[in-house]
């Protein structure tokens, strides 16, 4: 009997591949992350690992032998979860793998904007040592950080800000009990508008859903202080990009740092690219070596569990487990 096959849509850390192979699972790289190619190559596979390429409806349906879909990361918005669930295919994900990496990145972005790091670096390279005499650099100690979304990453970000920087932390996260927030040393905020008005830095940590789309729009930006900084390491569609670009251009807020974008890569001439108060990183918040290894290993481990008929640690659609599609022997 042939070993089960796992299609790997995009490159992952070699440690994950090694775990699959050690368990007798063939790891097969897709020829391309293009969904039409994936749909052609997924047919004989019992498992698939995908990163930000996701898995569209056609690819899910083409995987006639799929017993498990592994999402390398937290967000599953690019996977057709509804169709996979209708077909009783379990989806696993890695909610803890890159949490610390993303939290550190969010704090780094806060500091980089507050200290105008990119402009300072450019000044040195241009021989502009008089840059040091310009006003506008900020300390974060004693300032208020507003966290929107208090999941794993939001809590880690709060801990670094509280204990590492001495910031006051307020949290808007309607689904989290106030006691859980205060237990972490933060203060619950009953309304987003209230948080925006108080915060010196706003850091977004919400998932992408219909009710969170463009939650930071022109009206929300108008509630922020003119000295405030906006940070987004979560999902691009939380922010109305056009409204943010206008607010930054008109200096209605001090700056923004973004790691996620509604179009990736950014098209030439994108309005954010010409703004000196926008700090942009190419979706690398969760891409430390440590996080990539952990995500790959967690994907592999959960695939191994599912193919061995053992319940995995992190199911996106736990309702299908008892009636899940069983692996077809190769």
N, C-alpha and C positions, 0 to 999 in steps of 0.2 A: 504494500500500500504506500502511495506517495505521501510525503509529509504535507501538512497544511501549509498554505501560502498566505503570506501577509504582503499586500501591496503597500509600498511606502511612497506616498504621493510627492513629498518634498524631502530633501535630505534631513536626517536627524542625527543626533550624537551617536557615534559608533557603539557606545555602551549599550544602547537600546537594541541595535542590530545584534550585538553579541548575545544578549539575553534571549532574544527570539531563537537564534540558531542553537544556543545551548539547550533550549527546550524542544528542539527538533522541528522548528518552524522555519520554512524558507522565507527569507526577506527578499522581496523583489522590488527594485526601484522602478517607478513609473518612467516611461520615456519622456514625459512632459507633465507639468502640473495643469495643463489645459484640460478642462473638464471633458471635452470630446475624446481626448486621448485616454483619460482615466476611465471613461465609460467603456471604451473598447478593451482595456487591459484588465478590468476588474472582474470580468466574468468568471474566471477559474479560481478566484481567491476567497478564502474563508474569513479573512480579516483585512482591514485597511487602516493605515495611520495617515492622517492628514493634518497639516498645519493651517496657515491662513488661507490656503487655496479652498478649504472647505470640501464639501461634497454635495453637488447639486442633485436635483430630482432625477435627472437622467442617469447619473452615475450610481445613485442609490438603487434605482430600479434595475440597472444593468448587472448589479452584483447579486446574481441569482443564488450564489452559494454563501453570501456573506452571513457570518454568525456574530460579528462584532465590528463596530466602527470606533476607532480610537481618535479622539481629538487631542492633539498636542497643544495644550493650553487650556484656557478657561472659557473664552467666548465661543459659542457654538452657532452664532448667527449666520455663518456661511455654510452650515450643514442643513439639509432639509430634514430637520428633526421630526417634523410631523409625518413625512412620508416614511422615514425609517421606523418610526413608532408604529405606524399603520401596518408595516410589514413585519413587525415584531422583532426588529433588529436592535439589540442593546447598543447604546452609545456610551462609551466611557470617556472621561476627561481627567485633567490633571490640575485641580484647583489649588494645590499647595506648591507645585513645583517651582513656579517663578514668582511667588508672592513677595519674598524678600527682595528679589532683584528689582521688581517693579516699584516697591515702596522706596528703596534706596534711590531709584531713578527719579521718582517724584520729588524727593527731598533735594536731590542734586539740582533738579530744574528750578526749584524755588530759590535755592542759593545762587544759582548761575544768573537768574534774572535780577535778583536783589543786588548782586555785586556787579552786574553788567559784564559778566565774564567774557562773552564773545567779543564785545566792543573793546575791552581791555587788552585781550589777546591781539586784536587787529591793530590797536594803537601801538603796542610794542613793536610789532612787525613793520609798521609804517614809520617808526622812529618818533612817534608822538608822545613823548614822555610828559608833556603838559596835560595829558588826559587826566592825570591824578588830581588836578585842581578843579575839575568839573564837579558840580554838585549832583546829587541824585542816588549815590550808592546807599544801600540800606542794610541795617542789622535785622536779624529775625528774632533774636532773643527778646522776650517780652511781648512780641507781636501775637496777633490772633490768627490761627490757622482754622479755616472752615473746611471740614471734610464732608463731602456729599457722597454717602454710601459707606456703611461701616461693616463691610465684610472682612475677609482675611487681610487683603491689601490695605484697606482703609485703616484697620486696627494697627497694622505694622507701621504705617506711615505716621499715625498718631503717636505711637510709642517713641519713634525716633525724634519727632518734633518736640514731644513733652520732655523726654529724658536727655536727649542729645543737644537740643537747641534752647530749651527753656521757654518754649512757646506755650501760650494758652490755646487749647483745642476745643472747638465747638463742632457739633456733629448734627447734620440733618440726614436721617435714615429712618423713614417712617416704620419700616418693618422690624426694626430692632428695639427691644424694650429699653426704656430710659435707664433702668438699673444696670444693664449690660454696658451702656456707654459710660455711666459714672464710675463703674467698677474699673474702667480702664484709665481713669483720671481725666476724662473729657466731660464736657457739658452738653446735654442734648439741646437741640434747637427745634422748636415746634414747626417752623416754617422756613422754606428755602429763602424767601425774601428777607427774613430776619437774619439768616446766616450771611447772605450776600452783603447786607448793610454793615455788619459788624466786622467781617473778616478782612485782614490785611493780605492774606493769601487764601485762595480757594482751590482745593484739590479735588478733582472728580474721580469717583470710584464706583460708579453705577454701571449695571449691565445695559446692553442695548435692547430696548423694548419699545413698543408703541407709545407707552406713557412717559418714556424718558427722552424721546427724540426731540432735539432742539430745546431741551429744558433750559439751556443757557442761550437765550435769544436776545434781541435788542432790548427788550424790557428788563430782563434779568441783568444784563450788563449795565444798564442805567442805574441799577440799585447798588452797584459796587462803588467803593471809594475810588477817587482818581489816582490814589497811590497804590491800588491793589494789584495783585498778580494772580493770574488764572493759570492753573496747571491741569493738563489732561493726559493721563497715561491709560485711560480706560477705553472708551469707545468714541470714535470720531463723531458719530451722529448725536452725541449729547449736546454738541455746540452747533449753533447756526454760524457756519464759517464766514459767510458774507457779513453778518452783523458783527462778528468779532473783528474781522479785518477793518471794518469802518470804525469801530471803537478804538482800535489800536492806532489807526491812521490819525484820528482826531485827538489822540492822547486822552481819551475819556477814562482809560485805565492805564496803569504804568507799564504793564507788559503781560505777555502770555508765553507759556512754554508748552509745546504740543509734541507728543510722540505718535499720535494717531491722526489720520486724515481721511476724509470721505472719498478722496481719490488718491490711491497709492500706486505708483509714485506720483508726486505732485506734478501736474502739467506745467510746461514752460509758461512763464508769465503769471503764475498763480499770485493773487494779491498778497498772500502772506509772505512770499519770498522777498518782496521789496521793502519789508518793514524792519527797522532796526530794533524795535522793541518786541519782536517775535523770535523766540528761540525754538528751533525746529530740529527734531531728531528722527531718524528713519525707522520708526517702530522697533526700537532696540531695547526698550525698557525691560523686557523679559528675556533678553538674549545674552545674558552672561554665560560663561562656560558652565558654571554650576547649575544654573537654571535649565539650560538646554540638556545637560546630562540627566538631571532629575526628571524632566518631562519625558524624555525618550525612555528612560527606565520605567517610569510609571505607566506609560503606554504599553510597553512590552509586558510588564508584569500583569497588567489587567487583561491583556489579550490571552496570555497564558492561562489565567484563571478562568476566563469565559470558555475557552476551548477545552478546559478540563472539567467543565460543568460546575465550577465554583463561582459564587457570587463575588464580583469585583468590588473594590472599595468605593469607587466614585461613578455612579450611574447617573446619566442625564435623564433617562426615562425608566426609572425603576419599575413602573407599572407593567413593563413587558417581560420582566424577568421570569415569572412563572410560566408564561406562554411563549417564551422566546423561540426564535428560529434556531434549530439545532444545526451544528456544522455537518456538512455533507462530506463523507470521506472522499479524499482525492483519488 
